[in-house]
Amino acid sequence: MPDDAHHATQKPTVNDIARVAGVSLATVDRVLNARPGVRRVTIDKVNEAIAELGYIRDTAAANLARRRVYKLLFILPTTGNEFVAALQADIVAQSAKQIHNRTTLDMVSVAPFDPQAIVQVLDNLSPADADGVAVFGPETPSVRDAVKRTRAKGIAVVALVSDLPSSDRDHFVGIDNIAAGRTAAQLMGRFVREQGRILVITGSRLARDHLERRKGFDAVMTESFPGLDVVASIEGRDDPDLIQSMLPDIFDAYPDLCGVYSSAAGNPGLIRYLENTARRKDLVVVAHELTPGSRAALQSGIFDAIISQDTGHLVRSAIRLLKATADGAPIDHTQERIRIDIYLQENAP
């Protein structure tokens, strides 16, 4: 068989790269593993040979040969809310499974909506500590700059749940929050039976996911339901006790409230208030995240609809994206798309 036919029917190897580039196998290995000591012109030759041959590296085999272990870190807010608890439980579950994939998962908790706490964790990381980090936190200039410094150290960064686009993070893992807010507005507008005011409960104006949900919500309410007046958001900082304490004055100030959109965590405070108050029976409540507490509120009729995202999918996607980024490997974006789930009393699992 001619030599050209041989290479047409078999996958190209590092030997082929070395032959086409005119370099040694050791040089190819250094380029593939981004080791120092190789001239730029030589790196370019190797990369041109890789492109010419259509070489696709077997990353798993290479990592096994090098006995590489991926070290991934999740930075999560310290909070008692059930959504973060579900994320933590899924990280623990994946940690046991990922051992077989030579991957370790760690978590560190920081005060909610505290950018400096996140900055401190990121700035203290070294490539020896982590190959990648998933950040669940507010978007501020200090966090943005810390993410950039982290990536400059060669550590992959994904934004989890709430995006950090100004930071040049590698990827975002979460739902389209503007679309989620628009979805909530469609549900609210169609469920409400009369004109009146709509209350939005948010967590923090520093959190991009909360801001994007409000943006999408307002857009649809203005476009499609002009008879409903959306009042200024109350900032509950995902604190159920704070939210519960704020609601009596809000309901007194707006006696014509006909709907509540709980766009963040802190649902237990809203649930407790509505359970213990002679609320209007036609009050429509749309909330986020299917947790044990919100599911019970949906089944009892306190909540009318829940918009949710799968925490297991969030964690698995973050792991895949961090590892692929660390390896410079291709990504299947369709697999990483987090869908917006809508639950009513009739279809809650």
N, C-alpha and C positions, 0 to 999 in steps of 0.2 A: 504494500500500500504506500503511495507517495506520502512524503512527510506532511504536505499541506492537508491531505485528506485525513491523516491521523489527527491533526489539531482541529479539524472541522467537526469531528465526531466525538471528541472528548473535551471535558471541561479543561480550560487553561489552568496551569499550575504556577507556583512561584518559580519553578525552573523555566517555564516559558517566559515569564516576565523578565527574569535575569537574562535570558538569551536575547529577547527583543530589545531590551534596554542596554545590553552590553555591559552589565555590571555583575557583581558577585551575588550569590544567594544571601550572604551576610548583609549586603547593602540593601537588598530587597526587604529583608526582615526588619532592618532599622527603619526604613521608610514606612512599612506597613504598621509598625508599632510606634511611629512618631518619636523615635529615639534621636537624641542629638548626635552631632558629628558627621552629618551628611550635607554636602554642598547643595545649594538651591538648584543648580543646573542638573545635578544628579537626581534630586527629588523629582524635578520636572520630567526627566527621561523615564523614570520609573512610573510616574503617573500617566504619561503618554502611552507607555506600553500596556498598563492596566486598561486604559480606555480602548486601545486598539484591539486587545484580546478579548474584551468583555469579561474580564476576570471579576468574579464575585467571591468575596472571602467567606470562608466558613468560620464565622466568628465564634460559634460555640466550641468548635474543635480547637481553634487557636487559644481560646481562654482556658480550655481544659489542659492543653499542653503547657501553658504558662502557669497553671494552677491559680488562675486569677479568681478572686472573690469580689463581687460588686458590693459596695457599701453605700446604701441609700438612707437618707434621713428625711423624716417628715416633721415640719415645724407647724404645730397646731395651737390654736388658742386654748388657754386654760379656762374652761367654762363647763358648767354642768348641763349644757343643753344636749338634747338627745341626738341631734344630728352629728355633732362632734364625737359623742360617745359611739355612735355607729361607725364613724370613720375609724376611730381607734380600735374597735373590735375587728373591723375588716383588715386593718394593718396587722394586728396580732395573728389573725387567721392566715393571712398571706405569708407572714414571717415563717410560720411552720412549713408551709408548702415551698417557699422559695429557697429553703436550705438545699433542696435537691438541685436547684438551678444555680448553686454557688452564689447566692445573693443573701445578704443580711439587711434587715430593716430595723431602723431605730426611730424613736420619736422623742421630740423635745417640746415641752409646753411653754408658752409665753403668755403674758397677760393679754387679754383680748383688746384689739384696736390699739396696741402699743407698738408703734413703729420702731422705737429705739431698742426694745427687747429683741425684735427680729434682726435688726442691724447688728446687735452684739453677737447673736448666734452665728450669723453669716460671716462676720469679720473674723471670728475665732476659728472658722473651719479651714482646714488645709486639705490638699489632695490626698494626704495620707488618711484623713478622717472620713472622707466621703467622695464617691464618684459622682453623686448627684443628690440634689435636695429638692423637695417639694415644699413650697411656701404657701400657707393659707394665712393671709393677712392683708392689711390695708395698703393702698397705693399712695405713698407719699414720696417726696423727693429723696428723703434719707433711705427709704427702702429701695427705691429705684437705683440709687448709686451703689448701695450694698450688693444688690443683685449683679450689677455690672462688674463690681470688684470680684465677686465670687466666680463669675464666668471667666474672668480674666485669669483666674488661678487654674482654669481647666476643669472646674466642677460644673456639671450640667445643672440647670435650674428650670423647674416647671412651676407655674402658678397654679394653685389648686383651689377650685371652687370660685375664687374671686381673681380676676385677671390682673396682671401687672404689665400692660403693654408698653408703657413708657420706659420700662427697665430693660428692654431687649431680652426678656426671658426666652428660653429656648422654645417652650410650648406652654399652652394653656390647657388645663384639664377641667372641664366643667360644662354646664349647659350654656346656651346662648341666653344671657340674662335679660337682654332687651326683649327677645322673643318671649321669654317667660313672663315678663311684665305685661306684654301685649296680650298674652293668653289669659292672664289673670283678669285683665280689663274686659275681655270678651265674655268671660264667665260672669263677672260681676254685672256688667251691663245687661246681660240677657236674663240673669236670675232676679235682679231687683225689680219689684213690682210697681214702684212709684218713684216720683222725683224726690230728691233730697240730697244729703251730703254723704260723702265717702271719706272714711278715715284710713290713712296709710300708716302702719307701724313699721319703722325701719330700725336698723341696728345702729349704724354710724354713717355719717356723711363722708367718712374716710374710706368706706368700703365700696369698691367699684361695683361689686355685684348688686349691692343694695341701690346704688345710684342708677345703675342701668335698668333694674327692674322698675323703679319709679319712672324713669324716662319712657320706657315702653308702655307702662300703664297709662301715664298722662296722655301720650300720643293717641292711643285708641279711644280713651274716654272723650277727648276733645273732638276727634274725628267722627265717632259713631254714637256717642251718648252725651250730647251737650246739655241735656236736662239734669245731669248729675254733676254736682259740684265737689271736686276733690280738694279737701282742705290740706293745710300744711302738714307734712309728716311729723310724727312724734318720734324722737330718737330714744329707743329703749335700751341700746347698748347690749342687746341679747340677754338682758337681766330680767327674769320673770317677775321678781319682786318689785323692781322699779316700774315695770310696765303695769302691773296690777295697781300700784299706788297712783299712777298717773291717770288711769282710765276714768275714775269717778268725775274728776273735774272736766275731762274732755267730753264725756257724755252729757254733763250738765251744760257745758258751753254750746253744744250742738244737739239740741233735743230732736232735731230732724235727721239724725244719722240713720241711714238705711243700709249701709254696708261698711265692712272693715276688711282691708287688705293687709294681712300680716306678712310682710315681704321678707322677714328675716327670722332669726331664732327668737326665743322668748315666748313661744306659744303657750307654755304652761301658765304664765301670768294672765294672758288673755282668757284662757279657758277657765281659770279660777274665778276671774271677775264675772264672766258671763254665767257661770254655774250658780253664783251666789247673788245674782242681781235679777230683779224683775225686768229683764230686757224685753224689747219688742220682739214678738214672735216672728215678724217678717224681716228681721235683720239678717243680711247675707254676709257670710264670712268666708273669704278665700285665703288660704294659708299656704305656707311652703313646708315641704319635707314630710314624708310619710314615716313617722316615728310611732312608738307605742302610744304616747299621749295624744298625738294628733289623729291617729287612727281611731282611738276611743272617742274623741270629740266628733269625728266624722260619723261614726256609727250611732252616736247619741243625738245627732242633729245639731250640735253646736256649730260645727263647721259644715259648709255646703260643698266645698271642693278643696282639694289639695294638689298643689303642683310640686313634683318631686324629681329627684335624680338618684340614681342607683349608687350608693356609697361603695359597694363592691366593685362596680365598673370604674368608679373614680380611682380607687386604689390600684387596681390592676393596670389601668391605663397609665397612671403616673409611673409605675414600675417599668412598664414596657418602653415608655418614651424616654425615661432617664437612662436606661440601659442602652437603647438604640443611639441616643445622643452621645453617650460616653464612647460608643464604638464607631460613631460616624456611619451607622447602618441605616438602610432605608426604612421608612415608616409607612404603615398602612393606615392612612388617615380615616378611612371608613370604619375601621375597627375602633378608633379612638374617639369617634363622635359620641358624645354623651347626650342621650335623648331626653326630651322633656316629657315626663309622665304626668298624666292627669287622672286623679282618683276621685270618684264620687262614692256615696254610700253603697251603691249597688256593685261596684267593681273593686272595692278595697280588698287586697289580699289578706 
